[in-house]
């Protein structure tokens, strides 16, 4: 056999061996992939998903994405029975239960305005606080989700820019934020203590009996200079053509109040105190923030004293510990509407 013939045979042998090896590797890889795809999830291989879920923010975890179920009510007794069925009553509260159902309602009925004076004071307060607390917690939950975006999003993120416009940190939607503007935004995008919101809502709406509350869901006495507000009987002419802001729902009224507190220059002291409390890892309480509200009312310090007294007397600080249920939201409809 010549040297040339020997080289040709060796070349063919190596070529065949290579083809065989490639075929074997492809088949093995395919079989392995097939086996892997047929493995059913077990506790061990699903653990990374559980870990990923566990690090999500509490506000995101607690948010309910279910549509609200309409509940028709014909009387105050039926409302109290609903509270009892949800374990949302005085007995459970005294036992330390702080879970609050996701309740919303369309508006205050005229019957409440007409008959509330006939209801025992403690009963009237209980109904008011238990209907308003869920609205406040839902509004705070939405704010915490916005705050999470402010903390985590890139400076040119559209969601972040939209929030900055909403909270009046910027006006140009086509320009990215600066880091300084992000910090300004964090001072504004933050919660309000439920104790303070409940006390102000009770004070400003007369326990939901005022004309403005019944006509336009105005729970916080916010002024409106657009010409679309509800005109008070004794309008102060030196302030111009103003009225009381109207809202589509009580929930919208709470959200409007929080946005006003979080953006209006009159309440910068509140926002700075809240920022400092958060920086020092201290509770953000209604009693403390109320001390900054000298410009919310013409009564100044007397207004602050009254709000703080209402929080203390009604033990509203306990509501600052409340949290929303993850059960399906309920939307209450009165047959008297």
matplotlib code that plots the C-alpha trace (Angstrom):
import matplotlib.pyplot as plt

x = [0.0, 1.4, 1.7, -0.8, -3.4, -2.9, -3.5, -6.8, -8.1, -7.1, -8.9, -12.2, -12.0, -11.7, -14.5, -16.9, -15.9, -16.6, -20.0, -20.9, -19.8, -21.9, -25.0, -24.6, -24.2, -27.3, -29.4, -28.2, -28.9, -32.4, -33.2, -32.0, -34.1, -37.1, -36.6, -36.1, -39.3, -41.3, -40.2, -43.1, -42.5, -41.6, -41.2, -37.5, -37.5, -40.4, -38.6, -37.0, -40.5, -41.6, -38.5, -39.1, -42.6, -41.5, -39.3, -42.1, -43.2, -45.9, -48.1, -47.9, -48.6, -51.7, -53.3, -56.4, -56.9, -60.4, -63.4, -65.7, -68.9, -72.0, -73.8, -77.3, -78.3, -81.7, -81.1, -78.5, -79.2, -78.2, -75.0, -74.2, -74.9, -72.5, -69.8, -70.4, -70.2, -66.8, -65.6, -65.3, -66.9, -66.2, -65.7, -63.0, -61.3, -61.1, -59.6, -56.8, -57.9, -56.8, -57.8, -60.1, -62.3, -62.0, -65.3, -66.3, -69.6, -71.1, -72.2, -73.8, -77.6, -79.9, -81.5, -78.3, -78.2, -81.9, -81.8, -78.2, -79.3, -81.6, -78.8, -76.9, -73.6, -71.4, -73.2, -72.9, -69.2, -68.7, -70.5, -68.6, -65.1, -65.8, -66.9, -64.1, -61.2, -61.1, -61.1, -58.1, -56.2, -56.9, -55.6, -52.5, -51.9, -52.0, -49.6, -47.2, -47.2, -46.4, -43.6, -42.2, -42.0, -40.3, -37.7, -36.9, -37.6, -35.0, -35.1, -36.4, -39.1, -42.5, -44.4, -42.0, -42.4, -46.2, -46.1, -43.8, -46.3, -49.2, -47.4, -46.3, -42.5, -42.2, -44.4, -42.5, -43.5, -40.8, -37.8, -36.2, -36.0, -32.9, -31.9, -32.7, -36.2, -36.6, -35.8, -38.3, -40.9, -40.2, -41.0, -44.4, -45.4, -46.1, -49.0, -51.2, -51.9, -55.5, -56.1, -55.5, -57.6, -60.5, -60.4, -60.3, -63.1, -65.3, -64.6, -64.9, -68.0, -69.9, -69.8, -71.0, -74.0, -73.0, -74.7, -71.5, -70.8, -74.3, -74.3, -70.7, -68.9, -66.9, -65.5, -62.5, -63.7, -61.4, -61.8, -62.3, -61.6, -62.5, -66.1, -67.4, -67.4, -70.5, -71.1, -71.4, -74.3, -71.9, -69.2, -66.2, -66.1, -62.5, -61.4, -63.0, -65.4, -64.8, -66.7, -66.3, -64.7, -67.1, -66.0, -67.6, -67.2, -66.1, -62.9, -62.1, -62.6, -60.0, -57.6, -58.1, -57.4, -54.2, -53.0, -53.8, -51.8, -48.9, -48.6, -50.0, -47.3, -49.4, -48.6, -44.8, -44.2, -46.3, -44.3, -41.0, -41.9, -43.1, -39.9, -37.9, -39.9, -39.4, -35.7, -35.4, -37.4, -40.1, -43.9, -45.8, -48.6, -51.7, -51.0, -47.6, -48.6, -51.7, -49.4, -48.4, -51.9, -52.2, -53.0, -55.7, -58.3, -58.7, -58.9, -55.2, -54.0, -57.6, -58.2, -55.0, -56.1, -59.5, -58.2, -55.7, -58.4, -60.6, -57.8, -57.1, -60.7, -61.8, -58.5, -58.0, -54.3, -55.3, -56.4, -52.8, -52.1, -54.8, -54.2, -56.4, -57.9, -56.9, -60.5, -62.6, -63.6, -67.2, -69.0, -72.0, -75.1, -77.9, -81.5, -82.2, -80.0]
y = [0.0, 3.3, 6.2, 8.2, 5.4, 5.0, 8.8, 8.6, 5.7, 7.5, 10.6, 8.7, 6.9, 10.1, 11.7, 8.8, 8.9, 12.6, 12.2, 9.4, 11.5, 14.5, 12.4, 10.8, 14.3, 15.7, 12.7, 12.8, 16.5, 16.1, 13.2, 15.1, 18.1, 15.9, 14.4, 17.8, 19.1, 16.2, 16.7, 18.0, 20.9, 19.8, 21.7, 22.1, 23.2, 25.7, 27.4, 30.2, 31.4, 31.5, 33.4, 35.9, 36.4, 36.9, 39.8, 41.8, 45.0, 44.5, 47.1, 45.2, 41.9, 43.2, 44.9, 43.2, 42.9, 41.4, 43.3, 44.6, 42.8, 45.0, 44.7, 46.3, 47.5, 48.6, 49.8, 50.6, 47.2, 45.5, 47.5, 46.5, 42.8, 43.1, 44.4, 41.5, 39.0, 40.4, 40.3, 44.1, 45.2, 46.6, 43.1, 42.1, 45.5, 45.3, 41.8, 43.4, 42.5, 45.2, 43.8, 46.1, 44.8, 46.6, 48.5, 51.4, 53.2, 55.5, 58.4, 59.5, 59.1, 62.0, 59.6, 59.6, 63.4, 63.5, 60.8, 60.8, 62.9, 60.1, 57.6, 57.1, 59.0, 56.0, 54.1, 57.1, 57.4, 53.7, 53.6, 56.7, 55.4, 51.9, 53.2, 55.8, 53.7, 51.4, 54.3, 55.8, 52.5, 52.0, 55.5, 54.9, 51.6, 53.3, 55.9, 53.3, 51.7, 55.0, 55.5, 52.2, 53.4, 56.6, 54.7, 52.1, 53.5, 55.0, 58.8, 58.7, 56.1, 57.3, 56.1, 58.0, 61.2, 60.9, 60.7, 63.7, 65.7, 64.5, 65.6, 69.0, 68.4, 68.9, 70.2, 68.9, 65.4, 65.1, 65.5, 63.0, 63.8, 64.6, 62.8, 65.9, 65.9, 62.2, 63.2, 66.0, 63.6, 61.1, 63.9, 64.2, 60.7, 59.3, 58.1, 60.0, 58.5, 57.1, 58.6, 62.1, 61.6, 60.2, 63.1, 65.7, 64.0, 63.9, 67.6, 68.9, 66.9, 67.1, 63.3, 63.1, 65.3, 68.5, 69.7, 69.6, 66.0, 64.8, 66.9, 66.4, 63.8, 66.7, 65.2, 67.6, 71.1, 71.6, 74.9, 75.1, 78.2, 76.7, 77.9, 74.3, 74.2, 74.1, 77.7, 78.2, 80.3, 82.9, 83.2, 85.4, 87.8, 88.9, 85.4, 85.6, 83.2, 80.0, 77.0, 73.6, 71.0, 68.2, 64.6, 61.6, 59.3, 59.3, 57.4, 60.2, 62.8, 61.0, 60.8, 64.5, 65.4, 63.4, 64.9, 68.4, 67.7, 66.2, 69.1, 72.3, 74.8, 75.4, 71.9, 71.8, 71.6, 68.4, 66.9, 67.8, 66.3, 63.2, 62.9, 63.3, 60.7, 58.2, 58.9, 58.3, 55.1, 56.6, 56.0, 58.5, 59.4, 61.6, 63.4, 64.5, 65.5, 67.4, 69.8, 71.2, 72.0, 75.6, 76.7, 74.1, 76.3, 79.9, 78.7, 77.9, 76.4, 75.9, 73.7, 71.6, 71.2, 70.0, 67.5, 66.1, 65.9, 63.9, 61.5, 60.9, 60.8, 58.3, 56.3, 56.8, 56.1, 52.4, 52.8, 53.6, 49.9, 48.7, 46.9, 45.9, 42.4, 40.5, 39.3, 40.4, 44.1, 45.0, 48.0, 49.1, 50.4, 51.9, 51.3, 54.8, 56.5]
z = [0.0, -1.0, 1.4, -0.6, -0.4, 3.3, 3.8, 1.9, 4.0, 7.2, 6.1, 5.3, 8.6, 10.5, 8.6, 9.3, 13.0, 13.2, 11.6, 14.0, 17.0, 15.9, 15.3, 18.8, 20.5, 18.7, 19.7, 23.3, 23.6, 22.2, 24.5, 27.5, 26.6, 26.2, 29.6, 31.2, 29.7, 31.1, 34.7, 36.7, 39.2, 42.7, 45.9, 45.2, 41.7, 42.3, 45.2, 43.1, 42.1, 45.8, 46.7, 43.9, 45.2, 48.8, 48.0, 46.4, 48.2, 50.8, 49.0, 45.7, 47.4, 49.2, 46.2, 45.1, 41.4, 41.6, 40.4, 43.1, 44.0, 44.3, 47.6, 47.9, 51.3, 52.4, 56.0, 58.6, 60.3, 57.0, 57.0, 60.6, 59.7, 56.8, 59.1, 61.5, 58.7, 57.7, 61.3, 61.0, 64.3, 67.7, 69.2, 66.7, 66.9, 70.7, 70.3, 68.3, 64.7, 62.4, 59.0, 57.1, 54.2, 50.8, 50.9, 48.7, 48.3, 45.7, 47.8, 51.1, 50.9, 51.8, 54.3, 56.3, 56.4, 57.5, 60.1, 61.5, 64.5, 65.6, 65.6, 68.8, 68.7, 69.1, 66.4, 64.0, 64.6, 64.2, 60.8, 59.6, 60.6, 59.2, 55.8, 55.5, 56.7, 53.7, 51.3, 53.1, 53.1, 49.4, 48.6, 50.7, 48.9, 45.5, 46.8, 48.0, 44.6, 43.0, 45.5, 44.6, 41.0, 42.1, 44.0, 41.4, 37.9, 35.6, 35.4, 31.8, 32.6, 31.3, 34.4, 36.6, 34.5, 34.6, 38.4, 38.6, 36.5, 38.7, 41.8, 40.2, 40.4, 36.6, 33.8, 30.8, 30.0, 27.3, 29.6, 32.0, 35.7, 37.6, 40.7, 42.7, 41.3, 42.2, 45.8, 45.7, 44.4, 47.2, 49.7, 48.0, 47.1, 50.5, 52.7, 55.1, 58.5, 58.6, 62.0, 60.7, 57.5, 59.5, 62.0, 59.2, 57.2, 60.3, 61.1, 57.5, 56.5, 59.8, 60.0, 56.3, 56.9, 55.3, 52.1, 50.2, 51.2, 50.1, 46.9, 45.7, 47.9, 49.5, 52.7, 53.2, 52.4, 49.5, 47.6, 43.8, 41.8, 38.4, 38.5, 38.8, 42.6, 44.9, 46.0, 49.8, 51.0, 52.6, 50.0, 50.9, 48.1, 48.7, 47.7, 44.3, 42.6, 44.5, 45.6, 47.3, 45.0, 44.0, 43.4, 41.5, 44.5, 48.2, 47.1, 44.6, 47.4, 49.6, 46.7, 45.9, 49.6, 49.6, 46.4, 47.7, 51.0, 48.9, 46.5, 47.9, 49.2, 52.3, 53.6, 53.0, 56.8, 56.9, 54.0, 55.6, 59.0, 57.3, 55.4, 58.6, 60.5, 57.6, 57.5, 61.2, 60.9, 63.1, 62.8, 60.7, 63.1, 62.8, 66.1, 64.8, 61.3, 62.6, 64.3, 60.9, 59.7, 60.9, 57.3, 56.6, 58.4, 59.4, 63.0, 62.9, 66.2, 67.5, 64.4, 65.1, 68.8, 67.7, 65.3, 67.8, 70.4, 68.1, 67.3, 71.0, 72.2, 69.5, 69.8, 66.0, 66.4, 66.4, 62.8, 61.8, 62.5, 60.1, 56.8, 53.9, 53.4, 50.3, 49.9, 47.0, 47.1, 47.9, 46.5, 48.7, 47.0, 49.0, 47.9, 49.2, 46.6]

ax = plt.figure().add_subplot(projection="3d")
ax.plot(x, y, z, "-o")
ax.set_aspect("equal")
plt.show()
